[in-house]
Amino acid sequence: MKARIYKSTGSWYSVKSDEGVFYQARIKGVIKLDNITSTNPIAVGDWVECEAEPDQPTLMIVHINDRDNYEARQSPHNKHQQHIIASNLDQSILLATLKSPKTSQGFIDRFLVSCEAFHIPAIIVFNKADIYGATEMAIYEMLKEMYEAVGYKVFLIRSIRIIRIFASV
């Protein structure tokens, strides 16, 4: 059965089948040894092939399908390996703040470079406009102009809007 990874928690994964049914699944031990250079062989967004486990309500992941793309960072445990954050992405949205806490421009730039390297369209959303003073608004306008000049969409939102968006879901 073909399924997509929706959640990863240790050795267990939440997968959604083509029929829209969610299952708990675990990886077949052999896959962990098959030339995987990542610290996590399966990431959210991966398409996998699963088989039912005998007399269990769970599935066994037996194959990881090729990825269209992925977003990765250096592994926190091994600097020579990657830690895949997500795969098969259609769009990435970076939620950044200029205050409480401040997101550094270097972090934003590294995120955008990574998205470009893997052909993932990116949008930048600056949050917490309701607490920005004149200094933060000036910085926002400068960053907006700079990032839009090179082709990125940049948005400014207030914290309260996020709460309303998620409350209506």
CNS distance restraints for C-alpha pairs under 8 A (distance, minus, plus):
assign (resid   1 and name CA) (resid  17 and name CA) 7.08 0.50 0.50
assign (resid   1 and name CA) (resid  18 and name CA) 7.96 0.50 0.50
assign (resid   1 and name CA) (resid  49 and name CA) 5.49 0.50 0.50
assign (resid   1 and name CA) (resid  50 and name CA) 5.11 0.50 0.50
assign (resid   1 and name CA) (resid  51 and name CA) 6.30 0.50 0.50
assign (resid   2 and name CA) (resid  17 and name CA) 6.06 0.50 0.50
assign (resid   2 and name CA) (resid  18 and name CA) 6.37 0.50 0.50
assign (resid   2 and name CA) (resid  47 and name CA) 6.92 0.50 0.50
assign (resid   2 and name CA) (resid  48 and name CA) 5.78 0.50 0.50
assign (resid   2 and name CA) (resid  49 and name CA) 4.65 0.50 0.50
assign (resid   2 and name CA) (resid  50 and name CA) 6.29 0.50 0.50
assign (resid   3 and name CA) (resid  15 and name CA) 5.85 0.50 0.50
assign (resid   3 and name CA) (resid  16 and name CA) 5.23 0.50 0.50
assign (resid   3 and name CA) (resid  17 and name CA) 4.20 0.50 0.50
assign (resid   3 and name CA) (resid  18 and name CA) 6.02 0.50 0.50
assign (resid   3 and name CA) (resid  47 and name CA) 5.73 0.50 0.50
assign (resid   3 and name CA) (resid  48 and name CA) 5.42 0.50 0.50
assign (resid   3 and name CA) (resid  49 and name CA) 6.27 0.50 0.50
assign (resid   3 and name CA) (resid  50 and name CA) 7.04 0.50 0.50
assign (resid   4 and name CA) (resid  15 and name CA) 5.32 0.50 0.50
assign (resid   4 and name CA) (resid  16 and name CA) 5.30 0.50 0.50
assign (resid   4 and name CA) (resid  17 and name CA) 6.56 0.50 0.50
assign (resid   4 and name CA) (resid  44 and name CA) 7.84 0.50 0.50
assign (resid   4 and name CA) (resid  45 and name CA) 6.06 0.50 0.50
assign (resid   4 and name CA) (resid  46 and name CA) 5.67 0.50 0.50
assign (resid   4 and name CA) (resid  47 and name CA) 4.53 0.50 0.50
assign (resid   4 and name CA) (resid  48 and name CA) 6.14 0.50 0.50
assign (resid   5 and name CA) (resid  13 and name CA) 6.64 0.50 0.50
assign (resid   5 and name CA) (resid  14 and name CA) 6.04 0.50 0.50
assign (resid   5 and name CA) (resid  15 and name CA) 4.55 0.50 0.50
assign (resid   5 and name CA) (resid  16 and name CA) 6.67 0.50 0.50
assign (resid   5 and name CA) (resid  42 and name CA) 7.99 0.50 0.50
assign (resid   5 and name CA) (resid  43 and name CA) 6.91 0.50 0.50
assign (resid   5 and name CA) (resid  44 and name CA) 4.98 0.50 0.50
assign (resid   5 and name CA) (resid  45 and name CA) 5.24 0.50 0.50
assign (resid   5 and name CA) (resid  46 and name CA) 5.42 0.50 0.50
assign (resid   5 and name CA) (resid  47 and name CA) 6.51 0.50 0.50
assign (resid   5 and name CA) (resid  48 and name CA) 7.41 0.50 0.50
assign (resid   6 and name CA) (resid  13 and name CA) 7.34 0.50 0.50
assign (resid   6 and name CA) (resid  14 and name CA) 5.44 0.50 0.50
assign (resid   6 and name CA) (resid  15 and name CA) 5.48 0.50 0.50
assign (resid   6 and name CA) (resid  16 and name CA) 6.89 0.50 0.50
assign (resid   6 and name CA) (resid  44 and name CA) 5.34 0.50 0.50
assign (resid   6 and name CA) (resid  45 and name CA) 6.35 0.50 0.50
assign (resid   7 and name CA) (resid  13 and name CA) 5.55 0.50 0.50
assign (resid   7 and name CA) (resid  14 and name CA) 4.92 0.50 0.50
assign (resid   7 and name CA) (resid  15 and name CA) 7.17 0.50 0.50
assign (resid   7 and name CA) (resid  44 and name CA) 5.84 0.50 0.50
assign (resid   8 and name CA) (resid  12 and name CA) 6.24 0.50 0.50
assign (resid   8 and name CA) (resid  13 and name CA) 4.61 0.50 0.50
assign (resid   8 and name CA) (resid  14 and name CA) 6.54 0.50 0.50
assign (resid   8 and name CA) (resid  43 and name CA) 7.00 0.50 0.50
assign (resid   8 and name CA) (resid  44 and name CA) 6.59 0.50 0.50
assign (resid   9 and name CA) (resid  13 and name CA) 6.10 0.50 0.50
assign (resid  11 and name CA) (resid  26 and name CA) 6.02 0.50 0.50
assign (resid  11 and name CA) (resid  27 and name CA) 7.02 0.50 0.50
assign (resid  12 and name CA) (resid  24 and name CA) 6.72 0.50 0.50
assign (resid  12 and name CA) (resid  25 and name CA) 5.74 0.50 0.50
assign (resid  12 and name CA) (resid  26 and name CA) 4.84 0.50 0.50
assign (resid  12 and name CA) (resid  27 and name CA) 7.52 0.50 0.50
assign (resid  13 and name CA) (resid  24 and name CA) 5.75 0.50 0.50
assign (resid  13 and name CA) (resid  25 and name CA) 5.11 0.50 0.50
assign (resid  13 and name CA) (resid  26 and name CA) 5.98 0.50 0.50
assign (resid  14 and name CA) (resid  22 and name CA) 6.73 0.50 0.50
assign (resid  14 and name CA) (resid  23 and name CA) 5.83 0.50 0.50
assign (resid  14 and name CA) (resid  24 and name CA) 4.84 0.50 0.50
assign (resid  14 and name CA) (resid  25 and name CA) 6.24 0.50 0.50
assign (resid  15 and name CA) (resid  22 and name CA) 5.54 0.50 0.50
assign (resid  15 and name CA) (resid  23 and name CA) 5.36 0.50 0.50
assign (resid  15 and name CA) (resid  24 and name CA) 6.28 0.50 0.50
assign (resid  15 and name CA) (resid  25 and name CA) 6.71 0.50 0.50
assign (resid  16 and name CA) (resid  20 and name CA) 5.76 0.50 0.50
assign (resid  16 and name CA) (resid  21 and name CA) 5.44 0.50 0.50
assign (resid  16 and name CA) (resid  22 and name CA) 4.40 0.50 0.50
assign (resid  16 and name CA) (resid  23 and name CA) 6.40 0.50 0.50
assign (resid  17 and name CA) (resid  21 and name CA) 5.34 0.50 0.50
assign (resid  17 and name CA) (resid  22 and name CA) 6.43 0.50 0.50
assign (resid  17 and name CA) (resid  23 and name CA) 7.78 0.50 0.50
assign (resid  23 and name CA) (resid  57 and name CA) 7.79 0.50 0.50
assign (resid  23 and name CA) (resid  58 and name CA) 6.25 0.50 0.50
assign (resid  23 and name CA) (resid  59 and name CA) 6.93 0.50 0.50
assign (resid  24 and name CA) (resid  57 and name CA) 7.88 0.50 0.50
assign (resid  24 and name CA) (resid  58 and name CA) 5.23 0.50 0.50
assign (resid  24 and name CA) (resid  59 and name CA) 6.34 0.50 0.50
assign (resid  25 and name CA) (resid  50 and name CA) 7.98 0.50 0.50
assign (resid  25 and name CA) (resid  58 and name CA) 5.50 0.50 0.50
assign (resid  25 and name CA) (resid  59 and name CA) 4.47 0.50 0.50
assign (resid  25 and name CA) (resid  60 and name CA) 5.47 0.50 0.50
assign (resid  25 and name CA) (resid  61 and name CA) 6.45 0.50 0.50
assign (resid  26 and name CA) (resid  58 and name CA) 7.92 0.50 0.50
assign (resid  26 and name CA) (resid  59 and name CA) 6.59 0.50 0.50
assign (resid  26 and name CA) (resid  60 and name CA) 5.26 0.50 0.50
assign (resid  26 and name CA) (resid  61 and name CA) 5.86 0.50 0.50
assign (resid  27 and name CA) (resid  31 and name CA) 7.11 0.50 0.50
assign (resid  27 and name CA) (resid  32 and name CA) 7.85 0.50 0.50
assign (resid  27 and name CA) (resid  60 and name CA) 5.84 0.50 0.50
assign (resid  27 and name CA) (resid  61 and name CA) 4.68 0.50 0.50
assign (resid  27 and name CA) (resid  62 and name CA) 6.76 0.50 0.50
assign (resid  28 and name CA) (resid  32 and name CA) 7.59 0.50 0.50
assign (resid  28 and name CA) (resid  60 and name CA) 6.13 0.50 0.50
assign (resid  28 and name CA) (resid  61 and name CA) 5.71 0.50 0.50
assign (resid  28 and name CA) (resid  62 and name CA) 5.66 0.50 0.50
assign (resid  29 and name CA) (resid  33 and name CA) 7.58 0.50 0.50
assign (resid  30 and name CA) (resid  34 and name CA) 6.93 0.50 0.50
assign (resid  31 and name CA) (resid  41 and name CA) 7.91 0.50 0.50
assign (resid  31 and name CA) (resid  62 and name CA) 7.23 0.50 0.50
assign (resid  31 and name CA) (resid  63 and name CA) 7.25 0.50 0.50
assign (resid  32 and name CA) (resid  36 and name CA) 6.90 0.50 0.50
assign (resid  32 and name CA) (resid  41 and name CA) 6.43 0.50 0.50
assign (resid  36 and name CA) (resid  41 and name CA) 6.07 0.50 0.50
assign (resid  37 and name CA) (resid  41 and name CA) 7.92 0.50 0.50
assign (resid  37 and name CA) (resid  81 and name CA) 6.08 0.50 0.50
assign (resid  37 and name CA) (resid  82 and name CA) 6.93 0.50 0.50
assign (resid  38 and name CA) (resid  75 and name CA) 7.97 0.50 0.50
assign (resid  38 and name CA) (resid  81 and name CA) 5.57 0.50 0.50
assign (resid  38 and name CA) (resid  82 and name CA) 4.80 0.50 0.50
assign (resid  38 and name CA) (resid  83 and name CA) 5.57 0.50 0.50
assign (resid  38 and name CA) (resid  84 and name CA) 6.78 0.50 0.50
assign (resid  39 and name CA) (resid  75 and name CA) 6.78 0.50 0.50
assign (resid  39 and name CA) (resid  81 and name CA) 6.48 0.50 0.50
assign (resid  39 and name CA) (resid  82 and name CA) 6.25 0.50 0.50
assign (resid  39 and name CA) (resid  83 and name CA) 5.41 0.50 0.50
assign (resid  39 and name CA) (resid  84 and name CA) 7.74 0.50 0.50
assign (resid  40 and name CA) (resid  83 and name CA) 6.14 0.50 0.50
assign (resid  40 and name CA) (resid  84 and name CA) 6.59 0.50 0.50
assign (resid  42 and name CA) (resid  46 and name CA) 6.60 0.50 0.50
assign (resid  42 and name CA) (resid  64 and name CA) 7.33 0.50 0.50
assign (resid  43 and name CA) (resid  84 and name CA) 6.18 0.50 0.50
assign (resid  43 and name CA) (resid  85 and name CA) 6.46 0.50 0.50
assign (resid  43 and name CA) (resid  86 and name CA) 5.42 0.50 0.50
assign (resid  43 and name CA) (resid  87 and name CA) 6.33 0.50 0.50
assign (resid  44 and name CA) (resid  85 and name CA) 7.22 0.50 0.50
assign (resid  44 and name CA) (resid  86 and name CA) 4.97 0.50 0.50
assign (resid  44 and name CA) (resid  87 and name CA) 6.25 0.50 0.50
assign (resid  45 and name CA) (resid  86 and name CA) 5.83 0.50 0.50
assign (resid  45 and name CA) (resid  87 and name CA) 4.80 0.50 0.50
assign (resid  45 and name CA) (resid  88 and name CA) 5.62 0.50 0.50
assign (resid  45 and name CA) (resid  89 and name CA) 7.23 0.50 0.50
assign (resid  46 and name CA) (resid  64 and name CA) 7.19 0.50 0.50
assign (resid  46 and name CA) (resid  65 and name CA) 7.19 0.50 0.50
assign (resid  46 and name CA) (resid  67 and name CA) 6.77 0.50 0.50
assign (resid  46 and name CA) (resid  86 and name CA) 7.75 0.50 0.50
assign (resid  46 and name CA) (resid  87 and name CA) 5.71 0.50 0.50
assign (resid  46 and name CA) (resid  88 and name CA) 6.49 0.50 0.50
assign (resid  47 and name CA) (resid  64 and name CA) 6.38 0.50 0.50
assign (resid  47 and name CA) (resid  65 and name CA) 5.51 0.50 0.50
assign (resid  47 and name CA) (resid  66 and name CA) 7.81 0.50 0.50
assign (resid  47 and name CA) (resid  67 and name CA) 7.76 0.50 0.50
assign (resid  48 and name CA) (resid  61 and name CA) 6.60 0.50 0.50
assign (resid  48 and name CA) (resid  62 and name CA) 7.53 0.50 0.50
assign (resid  48 and name CA) (resid  63 and name CA) 5.64 0.50 0.50
assign (resid  48 and name CA) (resid  64 and name CA) 4.54 0.50 0.50
assign (resid  48 and name CA) (resid  65 and name CA) 5.50 0.50 0.50
assign (resid  49 and name CA) (resid  61 and name CA) 5.91 0.50 0.50
assign (resid  49 and name CA) (resid  62 and name CA) 5.81 0.50 0.50
assign (resid  49 and name CA) (resid  63 and name CA) 5.06 0.50 0.50
assign (resid  49 and name CA) (resid  64 and name CA) 6.47 0.50 0.50
assign (resid  49 and name CA) (resid  65 and name CA) 7.39 0.50 0.50
assign (resid  50 and name CA) (resid  59 and name CA) 6.01 0.50 0.50
assign (resid  50 and name CA) (resid  60 and name CA) 5.35 0.50 0.50
assign (resid  50 and name CA) (resid  61 and name CA) 4.40 0.50 0.50
assign (resid  50 and name CA) (resid  62 and name CA) 5.57 0.50 0.50
assign (resid  50 and name CA) (resid  63 and name CA) 7.15 0.50 0.50
assign (resid  51 and name CA) (resid  59 and name CA) 5.52 0.50 0.50
assign (resid  51 and name CA) (resid  60 and name CA) 5.25 0.50 0.50
assign (resid  51 and name CA) (resid  61 and name CA) 6.60 0.50 0.50
assign (resid  51 and name CA) (resid  62 and name CA) 7.00 0.50 0.50
assign (resid  52 and name CA) (resid  56 and name CA) 7.51 0.50 0.50
assign (resid  52 and name CA) (resid  57 and name CA) 7.60 0.50 0.50
assign (resid  52 and name CA) (resid  58 and name CA) 6.42 0.50 0.50
assign (resid  52 and name CA) (resid  59 and name CA) 4.54 0.50 0.50
assign (resid  52 and name CA) (resid  60 and name CA) 6.19 0.50 0.50
assign (resid  53 and name CA) (resid  57 and name CA) 7.18 0.50 0.50
assign (resid  53 and name CA) (resid  58 and name CA) 5.99 0.50 0.50
assign (resid  53 and name CA) (resid  59 and name CA) 5.35 0.50 0.50
assign (resid  53 and name CA) (resid  60 and name CA) 6.12 0.50 0.50
assign (resid  67 and name CA) (resid  87 and name CA) 6.53 0.50 0.50
assign (resid  67 and name CA) (resid  88 and name CA) 5.86 0.50 0.50
assign (resid  68 and name CA) (resid  87 and name CA) 7.39 0.50 0.50
assign (resid  68 and name CA) (resid  88 and name CA) 5.14 0.50 0.50
assign (resid  68 and name CA) (resid  89 and name CA) 7.79 0.50 0.50
assign (resid  69 and name CA) (resid  87 and name CA) 5.70 0.50 0.50
assign (resid  69 and name CA) (resid  88 and name CA) 5.06 0.50 0.50
assign (resid  69 and name CA) (resid  89 and name CA) 6.53 0.50 0.50
assign (resid  69 and name CA) (resid 118 and name CA) 5.72 0.50 0.50
assign (resid  69 and name CA) (resid 119 and name CA) 7.22 0.50 0.50
assign (resid  69 and name CA) (resid 120 and name CA) 7.45 0.50 0.50
assign (resid  70 and name CA) (resid  84 and name CA) 6.87 0.50 0.50
assign (resid  70 and name CA) (resid  85 and name CA) 7.42 0.50 0.50
assign (resid  70 and name CA) (resid  86 and name CA) 5.64 0.50 0.50
assign (resid  70 and name CA) (resid  87 and name CA) 3.93 0.50 0.50
assign (resid  70 and name CA) (resid  88 and name CA) 5.90 0.50 0.50
assign (resid  70 and name CA) (resid  89 and name CA) 6.65 0.50 0.50
assign (resid  70 and name CA) (resid 118 and name CA) 6.49 0.50 0.50
assign (resid  71 and name CA) (resid  84 and name CA) 5.97 0.50 0.50
assign (resid  71 and name CA) (resid  85 and name CA) 5.53 0.50 0.50
assign (resid  71 and name CA) (resid  86 and name CA) 5.49 0.50 0.50
assign (resid  71 and name CA) (resid  87 and name CA) 6.29 0.50 0.50
assign (resid  71 and name CA) (resid 114 and name CA) 6.89 0.50 0.50
assign (resid  71 and name CA) (resid 115 and name CA) 6.85 0.50 0.50
assign (resid  71 and name CA) (resid 118 and name CA) 7.20 0.50 0.50
assign (resid  72 and name CA) (resid  82 and name CA) 6.18 0.50 0.50
assign (resid  72 and name CA) (resid  83 and name CA) 5.51 0.50 0.50
assign (resid  72 and name CA) (resid  84 and name CA) 4.19 0.50 0.50
assign (resid  72 and name CA) (resid  85 and name CA) 5.24 0.50 0.50
assign (resid  72 and name CA) (resid  86 and name CA) 7.27 0.50 0.50
assign (resid  72 and name CA) (resid 114 and name CA) 7.69 0.50 0.50
assign (resid  73 and name CA) (resid  82 and name CA) 5.70 0.50 0.50
assign (resid  73 and name CA) (resid  83 and name CA) 5.40 0.50 0.50
assign (resid  73 and name CA) (resid  84 and name CA) 6.50 0.50 0.50
assign (resid  73 and name CA) (resid  85 and name CA) 7.21 0.50 0.50
assign (resid  74 and name CA) (resid  78 and name CA) 7.67 0.50 0.50
assign (resid  74 and name CA) (resid  79 and name CA) 5.93 0.50 0.50
assign (resid  74 and name CA) (resid  80 and name CA) 7.51 0.50 0.50
assign (resid  74 and name CA) (resid  81 and name CA) 6.29 0.50 0.50
assign (resid  74 and name CA) (resid  82 and name CA) 4.74 0.50 0.50
assign (resid  74 and name CA) (resid  83 and name CA) 5.86 0.50 0.50
assign (resid  75 and name CA) (resid  79 and name CA) 5.68 0.50 0.50
assign (resid  75 and name CA) (resid  80 and name CA) 7.49 0.50 0.50
assign (resid  75 and name CA) (resid  81 and name CA) 5.57 0.50 0.50
assign (resid  75 and name CA) (resid  82 and name CA) 4.88 0.50 0.50
assign (resid  75 and name CA) (resid  83 and name CA) 4.72 0.50 0.50
assign (resid  76 and name CA) (resid  83 and name CA) 7.80 0.50 0.50
assign (resid  89 and name CA) (resid 120 and name CA) 6.58 0.50 0.50
assign (resid  90 and name CA) (resid 120 and name CA) 6.50 0.50 0.50
assign (resid  90 and name CA) (resid 121 and name CA) 7.09 0.50 0.50
assign (resid  91 and name CA) (resid 120 and name CA) 5.95 0.50 0.50
assign (resid  91 and name CA) (resid 121 and name CA) 5.12 0.50 0.50
assign (resid  91 and name CA) (resid 122 and name CA) 6.01 0.50 0.50
assign (resid  91 and name CA) (resid 123 and name CA) 7.86 0.50 0.50
assign (resid  92 and name CA) (resid 115 and name CA) 7.74 0.50 0.50
assign (resid  92 and name CA) (resid 120 and name CA) 6.65 0.50 0.50
assign (resid  92 and name CA) (resid 121 and name CA) 6.12 0.50 0.50
assign (resid  92 and name CA) (resid 122 and name CA) 4.72 0.50 0.50
assign (resid  92 and name CA) (resid 123 and name CA) 6.33 0.50 0.50
assign (resid  93 and name CA) (resid 122 and name CA) 5.67 0.50 0.50
assign (resid  93 and name CA) (resid 123 and name CA) 4.80 0.50 0.50
assign (resid  93 and name CA) (resid 124 and name CA) 5.87 0.50 0.50
assign (resid  93 and name CA) (resid 125 and name CA) 6.96 0.50 0.50
assign (resid  94 and name CA) (resid 108 and name CA) 7.75 0.50 0.50
assign (resid  94 and name CA) (resid 111 and name CA) 7.93 0.50 0.50
assign (resid  94 and name CA) (resid 122 and name CA) 7.30 0.50 0.50
assign (resid  94 and name CA) (resid 123 and name CA) 6.25 0.50 0.50
assign (resid  94 and name CA) (resid 124 and name CA) 4.93 0.50 0.50
assign (resid  94 and name CA) (resid 125 and name CA) 5.99 0.50 0.50
assign (resid  95 and name CA) (resid 124 and name CA) 6.32 0.50 0.50
assign (resid  95 and name CA) (resid 125 and name CA) 4.90 0.50 0.50
assign (resid  95 and name CA) (resid 126 and name CA) 5.91 0.50 0.50
assign (resid  95 and name CA) (resid 127 and name CA) 6.65 0.50 0.50
assign (resid  96 and name CA) (resid 102 and name CA) 7.73 0.50 0.50
assign (resid  96 and name CA) (resid 103 and name CA) 5.65 0.50 0.50
assign (resid  96 and name CA) (resid 108 and name CA) 7.83 0.50 0.50
assign (resid  96 and name CA) (resid 124 and name CA) 7.23 0.50 0.50
assign (resid  96 and name CA) (resid 125 and name CA) 6.08 0.50 0.50
assign (resid  96 and name CA) (resid 126 and name CA) 4.81 0.50 0.50
assign (resid  96 and name CA) (resid 127 and name CA) 6.11 0.50 0.50
assign (resid  97 and name CA) (resid 101 and name CA) 6.46 0.50 0.50
assign (resid  97 and name CA) (resid 102 and name CA) 5.32 0.50 0.50
assign (resid  97 and name CA) (resid 103 and name CA) 5.38 0.50 0.50
assign (resid  97 and name CA) (resid 126 and name CA) 5.33 0.50 0.50
assign (resid  97 and name CA) (resid 127 and name CA) 5.28 0.50 0.50
assign (resid  97 and name CA) (resid 128 and name CA) 6.53 0.50 0.50
assign (resid  98 and name CA) (resid 102 and name CA) 4.44 0.50 0.50
assign (resid  98 and name CA) (resid 103 and name CA) 5.91 0.50 0.50
assign (resid  98 and name CA) (resid 126 and name CA) 7.36 0.50 0.50
assign (resid  98 and name CA) (resid 127 and name CA) 7.87 0.50 0.50
assign (resid  98 and name CA) (resid 128 and name CA) 7.95 0.50 0.50
assign (resid  98 and name CA) (resid 132 and name CA) 7.68 0.50 0.50
assign (resid  98 and name CA) (resid 136 and name CA) 6.26 0.50 0.50
assign (resid  98 and name CA) (resid 140 and name CA) 7.67 0.50 0.50
assign (resid  99 and name CA) (resid 103 and name CA) 7.68 0.50 0.50
assign (resid  99 and name CA) (resid 128 and name CA) 7.64 0.50 0.50
assign (resid  99 and name CA) (resid 131 and name CA) 7.74 0.50 0.50
assign (resid  99 and name CA) (resid 132 and name CA) 7.08 0.50 0.50
assign (resid  99 and name CA) (resid 136 and name CA) 7.50 0.50 0.50
assign (resid 103 and name CA) (resid 107 and name CA) 6.84 0.50 0.50
assign (resid 103 and name CA) (resid 108 and name CA) 7.39 0.50 0.50
assign (resid 104 and name CA) (resid 108 and name CA) 6.58 0.50 0.50
assign (resid 105 and name CA) (resid 109 and name CA) 6.07 0.50 0.50
assign (resid 106 and name CA) (resid 110 and name CA) 6.10 0.50 0.50
assign (resid 107 and name CA) (resid 111 and name CA) 6.16 0.50 0.50
assign (resid 108 and name CA) (resid 112 and name CA) 6.25 0.50 0.50
assign (resid 109 and name CA) (resid 113 and name CA) 6.10 0.50 0.50
assign (resid 110 and name CA) (resid 114 and name CA) 6.15 0.50 0.50
assign (resid 111 and name CA) (resid 115 and name CA) 6.27 0.50 0.50
assign (resid 112 and name CA) (resid 116 and name CA) 6.12 0.50 0.50
assign (resid 112 and name CA) (resid 122 and name CA) 6.92 0.50 0.50
assign (resid 113 and name CA) (resid 117 and name CA) 6.11 0.50 0.50
assign (resid 114 and name CA) (resid 118 and name CA) 6.47 0.50 0.50
assign (resid 115 and name CA) (resid 119 and name CA) 5.93 0.50 0.50
assign (resid 115 and name CA) (resid 120 and name CA) 4.86 0.50 0.50
assign (resid 115 and name CA) (resid 121 and name CA) 6.72 0.50 0.50
assign (resid 115 and name CA) (resid 122 and name CA) 6.72 0.50 0.50
assign (resid 116 and name CA) (resid 120 and name CA) 6.08 0.50 0.50
assign (resid 116 and name CA) (resid 121 and name CA) 7.37 0.50 0.50
assign (resid 122 and name CA) (resid 152 and name CA) 6.83 0.50 0.50
assign (resid 122 and name CA) (resid 153 and name CA) 7.73 0.50 0.50
assign (resid 123 and name CA) (resid 152 and name CA) 6.10 0.50 0.50
assign (resid 123 and name CA) (resid 153 and name CA) 5.21 0.50 0.50
assign (resid 123 and name CA) (resid 154 and name CA) 6.18 0.50 0.50
assign (resid 124 and name CA) (resid 152 and name CA) 7.29 0.50 0.50
assign (resid 124 and name CA) (resid 153 and name CA) 6.33 0.50 0.50
assign (resid 124 and name CA) (resid 154 and name CA) 4.85 0.50 0.50
assign (resid 124 and name CA) (resid 155 and name CA) 6.38 0.50 0.50
assign (resid 125 and name CA) (resid 154 and name CA) 5.79 0.50 0.50
assign (resid 125 and name CA) (resid 155 and name CA) 4.71 0.50 0.50
assign (resid 125 and name CA) (resid 156 and name CA) 5.83 0.50 0.50
assign (resid 125 and name CA) (resid 157 and name CA) 7.18 0.50 0.50
assign (resid 126 and name CA) (resid 140 and name CA) 7.92 0.50 0.50
assign (resid 126 and name CA) (resid 154 and name CA) 7.61 0.50 0.50
assign (resid 126 and name CA) (resid 155 and name CA) 6.07 0.50 0.50
assign (resid 126 and name CA) (resid 156 and name CA) 4.80 0.50 0.50
assign (resid 126 and name CA) (resid 157 and name CA) 6.24 0.50 0.50
assign (resid 127 and name CA) (resid 156 and name CA) 6.03 0.50 0.50
assign (resid 127 and name CA) (resid 157 and name CA) 4.98 0.50 0.50
assign (resid 127 and name CA) (resid 158 and name CA) 5.66 0.50 0.50
assign (resid 127 and name CA) (resid 159 and name CA) 6.15 0.50 0.50
assign (resid 128 and name CA) (resid 132 and name CA) 6.91 0.50 0.50
assign (resid 128 and name CA) (resid 157 and name CA) 6.41 0.50 0.50
assign (resid 128 and name CA) (resid 158 and name CA) 4.69 0.50 0.50
assign (resid 128 and name CA) (resid 159 and name CA) 4.82 0.50 0.50
assign (resid 129 and name CA) (resid 156 and name CA) 6.56 0.50 0.50
assign (resid 129 and name CA) (resid 157 and name CA) 5.79 0.50 0.50
assign (resid 129 and name CA) (resid 158 and name CA) 4.72 0.50 0.50
assign (resid 129 and name CA) (resid 159 and name CA) 7.17 0.50 0.50
assign (resid 130 and name CA) (resid 158 and name CA) 5.28 0.50 0.50
assign (resid 130 and name CA) (resid 159 and name CA) 6.89 0.50 0.50
assign (resid 132 and name CA) (resid 136 and name CA) 5.33 0.50 0.50
assign (resid 132 and name CA) (resid 137 and name CA) 6.22 0.50 0.50
assign (resid 133 and name CA) (resid 137 and name CA) 6.23 0.50 0.50
assign (resid 134 and name CA) (resid 138 and name CA) 6.14 0.50 0.50
assign (resid 135 and name CA) (resid 139 and name CA) 6.34 0.50 0.50
assign (resid 136 and name CA) (resid 140 and name CA) 6.02 0.50 0.50
assign (resid 137 and name CA) (resid 141 and name CA) 6.16 0.50 0.50
assign (resid 138 and name CA) (resid 142 and name CA) 6.27 0.50 0.50
assign (resid 139 and name CA) (resid 143 and name CA) 6.15 0.50 0.50
assign (resid 140 and name CA) (resid 144 and name CA) 5.90 0.50 0.50
assign (resid 141 and name CA) (resid 145 and name CA) 6.10 0.50 0.50
assign (resid 142 and name CA) (resid 146 and name CA) 6.20 0.50 0.50
assign (resid 143 and name CA) (resid 147 and name CA) 5.98 0.50 0.50
assign (resid 144 and name CA) (resid 148 and name CA) 5.86 0.50 0.50
assign (resid 144 and name CA) (resid 154 and name CA) 5.85 0.50 0.50
assign (resid 144 and name CA) (resid 155 and name CA) 7.95 0.50 0.50
assign (resid 145 and name CA) (resid 149 and name CA) 6.01 0.50 0.50
assign (resid 146 and name CA) (resid 150 and name CA) 6.91 0.50 0.50
assign (resid 147 and name CA) (resid 151 and name CA) 6.59 0.50 0.50
assign (resid 147 and name CA) (resid 152 and name CA) 5.49 0.50 0.50
assign (resid 147 and name CA) (resid 153 and name CA) 7.51 0.50 0.50
assign (resid 147 and name CA) (resid 154 and name CA) 7.22 0.50 0.50
assign (resid 148 and name CA) (resid 152 and name CA) 4.80 0.50 0.50
assign (resid 148 and name CA) (resid 153 and name CA) 5.91 0.50 0.50
assign (resid 148 and name CA) (resid 154 and name CA) 6.66 0.50 0.50
assign (resid 157 and name CA) (resid 161 and name CA) 6.82 0.50 0.50
assign (resid 157 and name CA) (resid 162 and name CA) 7.93 0.50 0.50
assign (resid 158 and name CA) (resid 162 and name CA) 7.17 0.50 0.50
assign (resid 159 and name CA) (resid 163 and name CA) 6.76 0.50 0.50
assign (resid 160 and name CA) (resid 164 and name CA) 6.40 0.50 0.50
assign (resid 161 and name CA) (resid 165 and name CA) 6.11 0.50 0.50
assign (resid 162 and name CA) (resid 166 and name CA) 6.20 0.50 0.50
assign (resid 163 and name CA) (resid 167 and name CA) 5.93 0.50 0.50
assign (resid 164 and name CA) (resid 168 and name CA) 6.28 0.50 0.50
assign (resid 165 and name CA) (resid 169 and name CA) 6.77 0.50 0.50
